[in-house]
Amino acid sequence: MEKGSPNKKIMIVVGEASGDAHAAELVRSLRKIEPETRFEFFGSTGPKLRALGVETIVSADDFAVVGIVEIARVLPMFWNAFRLLRKTAEVRKPDAVILVDFPEFNLKLARTLKQRSTAKIIYYISPQIWAWRKYRARTIRNDVDLLLTILPFEKDWYAERGINNVEYVGNPLVGKIAFQNDKDAFCKKYGFDSERPLVALLPGSRGTEIRHILPEMVRTARLMREVQPNIQFVIAAAEGKAEVIKEMTDLIVVNNETYDVLNAADAAAVASGTATLETGMIGTPMVVVYKGTELNNKILRPLISVEHFGLINLVAEERIVSELIQDKFTAETLSKELFSLLEPKRNAEVREELRTATAKLGDGDASKLAAEAVIREIG
């Protein structure tokens, strides 16, 4: 399409809830900065993209699986989605294909579309190849026209490897974290005592994560209460996961109010992932935890080459919060770390370290900066 055309066709491919949310913000920003342009958006969508009128070629709702065994079971679904998206790009000839996170799927799609399509291939939210599978950097070099990163260290990491088609746009979570209730109002709403310690438990958003992580968290709560009976616990459930969690515990479960839960909590145990950044931005001292199947751990652990698992520690470029991964994650070890975080002096120190680390994540214009970069790339 010629420069200055009032029409732009953009295919967007997301695979998980977080990618759907970030892509939706990007769509809003594109429409806002070019209101005269008639955008035609289509692709792999979640509920937030669909709510904005993005045409669904493939529904991403069933894509959220973790681990080699889990992916193997649904491989036919992924393959069918891959072929349909590839065919759609060939037939509809978009000006750009924006691939959002979801690297196992999207890096393969980038390679195929680069060969079969004239579209600009734009990758939003860099795949974490700096953590493992560094060989994938050549896919970025050869098959991606523009890589938009949301973590401050990523652009330099790619530059050191001769990859310069990279822009750091800041983190899209900055400025998006809002609370409906302060601590007193939250505690009153859910029957907690605001004068007693409150610990938040975040077991993850995927079914496999919850099954492996939540039981140890529940045992931790039981163990800590035996030592200090006045400690309160609350589980923050991701959207759609509250009922599953309630079947596994009698602790209080709060659905889809994670930011309010963290804002009210004195300390938290958080499954490794984006939630560690969110917790850090809120300023709640945390322990990063993770546990998967033994098979996945044996296969994947040797491939991981970063010093830290938790994103908040990677952003800080030092271990500011403890990490308990796989066999190190037990009720005993988690209890010890949480008791330490509930000590006033240590709690205040970690809060200050979190403020310093999250200041590196930008000023809250990530979606706008990403949209501007997309427009520059496609003309």
Protein Blocks (a to p, Z undefined) as FASTA:
>chain_A
ZZhiabdcdddddfbfklmmmmmmmmmmmmmmmmmbccddedjddfklmmnopacfbdck
lmmcgdjklmmmmmmmmmmmmmmmmmmmmmnopabdcdeejlllmmmmmmmmmmmpcbdc
ddehiafkklgokllmmmmmmmmmbdcdfbfklmmmmmmnopabbccebjfkgopaccfb
dfklmmmmnopafkbccddddebjbfklmmmmmmmmmmmmmmmmmmmmmbccdddddehi
lmmmmmmocbdcdehilmmmmmmpmbdcddedjklmmmmmnopacdddddddfklmmmmm
mmpccfbfblklmmnopafbccdehjllcfklmmmmmmmmmpmklmmmmmmmmmmmmmmn
ogoimmmmmmmmmmmmnZZ
